[in-house]
Amino acid sequence: MPLSIAFDNSYARLPPRFYERVRPEAAPSPGLLVLNTTLADELGLDAEALASPEGVAVLSGTSVPAGADPMALAYAGHQFGHFVPALGDGRAVLLGEVTARNGRRLDLQLKGSGRTVFSRRGDGKAAVGPVLREYLVSEAMAAFGIPTTRSLAAVATGETVLRERPLPGAVLTRVASSHVRVGTFQYFAHRSDEDGVRRLADYVIDRLYPEIAGADAPYAALFASIVQRQARLVALWLSVGFVHGVMNTDNMAISGETIDYGPCAFLDAYDPSMVLSSIDRQGRYAYSRQPQIAQWNLARLGECLLPLLSEDRDQAVKIVVERLSGFAGDFEAAYFGRFLEKLGIADERPGDRELVTGLLAVMQMGRADFTLAFRRLADIIAPEADTEAFLSLFGANAGVEPWLAAWRARLAAGNRSPAEAASAMRATNPAIIPRNHQVEKALDAIVEGSDGSAYVRLLQAVTHPFDDRPEDVDLGRPPRAEERVAATFCGT
């Protein structure tokens, strides 16, 4: 069946200063690396057609399909706290928008398809490793139930890109509810383009927050809704030990989805100060600082919206401060709600939050593996259960045993049976995550020219993260000392 994509491109109907039209660069020898057939079906796209030479030509940027309106979006951003007034899609092209089977409007974007007007000194290309990393981690996050951009396909281009060394090139097809970022608002606000800010806000309300369209103060309601979504998103990140690595304002999507998987990583041993990004030399985006940074980014968004909130600047500032002050409560509710689910507790009571913080404290002291500690709790709810495997995660730290007794007593006083609590915990605490060392091992094998069997196996496991599969036991183990990943890289 010939490839057919029913595009309807609403962003293209915004004024031309919102983007620059650009044609993706042709790949010399495109070849399909991986195709997300499940996502293709959700989008109403024919997977067989996407995998055909015609489809691969589209997914590589070599051919522009009928109805597409390729463009690079304009945005600015604070990068590690320093404002850059013009960033934009320097190596990405929005092909257009499609409506999924469930009625959602979604962007189709190519990452790594060549230079745009925003590329500055970059080549606009991407290497195989970062492309396949984003594909794998974003699909794992979707399987965890965390709002995220998705990956439809990864295609090798057949050309070499130059980074620290020559690497094989690739293009990722990313799917997102929208690619509007905090930095998009900053782009217009920095230029004192109040009309641009207003048009963008109206667009975002219409596309992403239609429930507030009739509000008495829609822009204040928009800001409050974005704050709430971001608070919940970061809480969910922390619940699986995820470290984004580069939470610049241009990497925060207004939709509340996780976006831009560059130097991202997951905790092995629980360490709130963990920084794994090679470019985060000051620890700005450490695991435990992510809520603080999200709130800081949202404050920058609030600054952009001031002219829309009130003609009286003092009143506008007051509105931003009031809405932003809700972040802490929204975050704590989402954070403790999810962590109590991880402990099998369905009905929060006084003292329950101390159970969460108490376990994390002994995990930090004992250098316990974050993922395994929570996963193994489901096996030891009963007082007579063998706790050896769980306690072994904590080394010589005996402080976990009093906590264990308190947790069991709390579950016994709850409204779930031990079997119900264990089942709920196994549906919340993943058995498999994209372990940093396993990701690096799988990617290195592909980059060095080996087969991709390790990657395919890891992808299959992380997209079914709550299953206990004997054949995947090794993928769930923490790294040995010599396997630990000290730093991850953004790949640009």
Protein Blocks (a to p, Z undefined) as FASTA:
>chain_A
ZZddddddfklmpcfklpccddddddfbdcdfbdcfklmmmnopafklmmpmklmmmmno
maccehiacddddddddeehiacfbgbjakbccfbdcddfkopacddddehiaccfklmm
anoiacfklmmmmmmmmmmmmmnopacdddfbdcdehiacddfbccdddddddddfbfcd
fklmmmmmmnopaklmmmmmmmmmmmmmmmlmmgmblmlmmmmmmmmmmmmmmmmmmmno
pafhpacfklccfklpaehiakbccdfbdcfkbcfbfklmnommgmklmmmmmmmmmmmm
mmmmmmmmomblklmmmmmmmmmmmmmmmmmmmmmmmmmmmnopabdcehklmmmmmmmm
mmmmnopafklmmmmmmmmmpmkbcfklmmmmnomalklmmmmmmmmmmmmmmcbdfklm
mmmmmmmmcfbdcdfklmmmmmmmmmnopafklmmmmmmmmmmmmbccfklmmmmpccdf
klpcfbdcehZZ
